[in-house]
Amino acid sequence: MTGKTLRLVIFVVLAVIQLAVAADAIIRSELALRSGEVFRFKLQPVDPVDAFRGRYVALRFAVEKAPVAEGVPPLHQQEIFVPLVVDADGFAAFGPADLQPPASGAFLLLRSGFDHLDDNGDRVVSLILPFQRYYMTEELAKEVDRSLWRRGRRPAWVTVRIRNGAGVIEDLFIDGMPVREWLSTGGPDVIPADATDGSSE
Amino acid sequence: MSNRSIRWLLNELPGLVSDGVLDDAAADRLRERYPEPSSLSGSRLAIIICAVFGALLIGSGVILLIAHNWEHLGRPARTAIALLPLLISQGLAGWVLVRRGESTAWREGTATLLALALAAAIAIVDQTYHRGGDLEDFFWRLSLMLAPLPWLLNSSSSAIIFLASLTWWAIGAKSDRLEVIWLWPLALAVVPHVVTVMRAERRGLRAANLQWACAVFLCIAAGLGLEWRVPGLWILVYTGLFALMIAVGTAIRRDEDGLWRRPFEVVGVAGSVVLWLILSFDEPWKNIGWQHIHNDERFHQAASFFDVVLAVGLPLAALGAVALTLDRKRHPLQMAWVSSVPLVAVLWPWVASGNTLDAKFVAAVAFNLLLFGVGIATIASGIRNQNLGTVNLGMVVVALLVVVRFFDAEIGFVAKGLAFIVVGIGFLVANLVLARRLRSAEGETP
């Protein structure tokens, strides 16, 4: 095989990998959005900008830690399976993190931080959630930011569709409404009459 | 030989022939050996620059348009927008590989376009599905998929984009306290391309630009790649790195090259001056060595081990490069600039083992003397070779040392004042001696 042919073959392999990585992300996300189970994650939004991917609402989740299942060795930035449960308020909560997927029920395949003991002396692990940003058009993201600033801290959450360990954000809700609808309820300066005061924490 | 030197030589030939220094046959042989540089090389360079900047601006424009977020287009349309430019630039790059492999402009232009199309595709998929983490996560994925491109398309622009992306990832990951051990193995991906360019066109602009990118990358990566478990290893790593850059830079250039074509030397010397100024304080020498190893935090074992490999390997590599490539008679100044390596090889273990107050103080004083000695040696070398740039470099080194010590709050005013006066008298005496020598030399000249 000549040098040129070898380069061409490797280039084709690289091109296929580049396309496959993009396609894999698209297919997994589409499958999760179409047939995944829906969970609501409590959060507190703020609005920064990414030079490459545009403006987004950064998502700070109320809970980013999970208990660690019995017998799991010390965790150090590695892949873990975290089962999902629904709490009394109808929001998603994390079950005990393990190195094996649970036998049944929805779970997320996540990258762990370090495990440590919490204030109660229980072993917990910090989680690096793959959905940390809700991308919006420039104008809308700025408006969300301005509205949240004017209206004060509002109860907010995202709905996430979860399938085979992968989660994809479906929509962002503020005051119980999809964010675009919420913005149309009077803009940045008007506090909706039916909105209850509350914290997203 | 650079084009400028060839033009100078060809202009000199008629004069040399008329003065009888060369005969016509020798002049012709020289003309044959060094043909007139074609003005086409300038046009060719302009074509390459236009191709790279064209691709760079179009690609960046596309990324900015994508960043606006056209969410009303819907997911299928946005997916197509993500994949289409990637497919087109991949097709173009494939065609260039088969049909236009010899054209630098085509290779550089398409490689830049492909790199940016890839960045755009990742960005738009992330944006559409709200995927992906921080910016460093984006650059990590981009770096992985860019890595083979510099070699495949023999493209320096994609190598520079790749190194920039890798550096951005490492800076972000390190600031988030994530592991960056893959920095070095992944960076090796540019080595085959660097070797190709250095073999084919060592004197060319591409080689110079590539060397600049590598030199700057190495400076940043040496600090980012460290696990910092053993305090003070950075002193050995950076001393070795800068000395190695100076030795290698001297070995691969020829004397006529300008500063832009000597990136390793420039970065090595500039880095050494900054490093030595830092080490001329006793603060960096405090609490270094194995006795102060961090055990209370978690560290990556392999990364910690690699720190030691770098701390020992880089100074040794620098000494090896000096022994193999530098000639004591031809490169006395470069020998002075790499003398920090044997100095830290003695000082570091001594300070680390004893760690008494005196050891730290002696180390700081040693680096003050090193800066002063190398500064004076540089000035002297510049005067000897009538090179104003070298004289100025030496003066900058001495001046920086003076400024730093003048404002150094840890030394008493009296001691500082006396030291300044003594050194000042030394300069005046040197001035007197040199002036006398000059006068006697002029007197001897008939």
HADDOCK unambig.tbl for C-alpha pairs under 7 A between the chains (distance, minus, plus):
assign (segid A and resid 7 and name CA) (segid B and resid 152 and name CA) 5.71 0.50 0.50
assign (segid A and resid 8 and name CA) (segid B and resid 97 and name CA) 6.72 0.50 0.50
assign (segid A and resid 11 and name CA) (segid B and resid 152 and name CA) 6.53 0.50 0.50
assign (segid A and resid 15 and name CA) (segid B and resid 90 and name CA) 6.46 0.50 0.50
assign (segid A and resid 18 and name CA) (segid B and resid 145 and name CA) 6.36 0.50 0.50
assign (segid A and resid 22 and name CA) (segid B and resid 122 and name CA) 6.47 0.50 0.50
assign (segid A and resid 22 and name CA) (segid B and resid 125 and name CA) 6.95 0.50 0.50
assign (segid A and resid 26 and name CA) (segid B and resid 125 and name CA) 6.74 0.50 0.50
assign (segid A and resid 29 and name CA) (segid B and resid 129 and name CA) 6.54 0.50 0.50
assign (segid A and resid 52 and name CA) (segid B and resid 63 and name CA) 6.24 0.50 0.50
assign (segid A and resid 52 and name CA) (segid B and resid 64 and name CA) 6.84 0.50 0.50
assign (segid A and resid 52 and name CA) (segid B and resid 67 and name CA) 5.90 0.50 0.50
assign (segid A and resid 52 and name CA) (segid B and resid 123 and name CA) 6.43 0.50 0.50
assign (segid A and resid 53 and name CA) (segid B and resid 67 and name CA) 4.64 0.50 0.50
assign (segid A and resid 53 and name CA) (segid B and resid 123 and name CA) 5.17 0.50 0.50
assign (segid A and resid 53 and name CA) (segid B and resid 124 and name CA) 6.76 0.50 0.50
assign (segid A and resid 53 and name CA) (segid B and resid 127 and name CA) 6.13 0.50 0.50
assign (segid A and resid 54 and name CA) (segid B and resid 67 and name CA) 3.77 0.50 0.50
assign (segid A and resid 54 and name CA) (segid B and resid 68 and name CA) 5.70 0.50 0.50
assign (segid A and resid 54 and name CA) (segid B and resid 69 and name CA) 6.53 0.50 0.50
assign (segid A and resid 130 and name CA) (segid B and resid 131 and name CA) 6.70 0.50 0.50
assign (segid A and resid 130 and name CA) (segid B and resid 132 and name CA) 6.14 0.50 0.50
assign (segid A and resid 130 and name CA) (segid B and resid 133 and name CA) 5.96 0.50 0.50
assign (segid A and resid 131 and name CA) (segid B and resid 130 and name CA) 6.52 0.50 0.50
assign (segid A and resid 131 and name CA) (segid B and resid 131 and name CA) 5.72 0.50 0.50
assign (segid A and resid 131 and name CA) (segid B and resid 132 and name CA) 6.74 0.50 0.50
assign (segid A and resid 131 and name CA) (segid B and resid 133 and name CA) 6.86 0.50 0.50
assign (segid A and resid 132 and name CA) (segid B and resid 133 and name CA) 6.11 0.50 0.50
assign (segid A and resid 133 and name CA) (segid B and resid 130 and name CA) 5.88 0.50 0.50
assign (segid A and resid 134 and name CA) (segid B and resid 130 and name CA) 5.37 0.50 0.50
assign (segid A and resid 135 and name CA) (segid B and resid 127 and name CA) 5.64 0.50 0.50
assign (segid A and resid 135 and name CA) (segid B and resid 130 and name CA) 5.95 0.50 0.50
assign (segid A and resid 136 and name CA) (segid B and resid 69 and name CA) 6.31 0.50 0.50
assign (segid A and resid 137 and name CA) (segid B and resid 68 and name CA) 5.79 0.50 0.50
assign (segid A and resid 137 and name CA) (segid B and resid 69 and name CA) 4.77 0.50 0.50
assign (segid A and resid 137 and name CA) (segid B and resid 70 and name CA) 6.65 0.50 0.50
assign (segid A and resid 137 and name CA) (segid B and resid 71 and name CA) 6.81 0.50 0.50
assign (segid A and resid 138 and name CA) (segid B and resid 68 and name CA) 5.86 0.50 0.50
assign (segid A and resid 168 and name CA) (segid B and resid 129 and name CA) 6.57 0.50 0.50
assign (segid A and resid 169 and name CA) (segid B and resid 129 and name CA) 6.99 0.50 0.50
assign (segid A and resid 169 and name CA) (segid B and resid 130 and name CA) 6.27 0.50 0.50
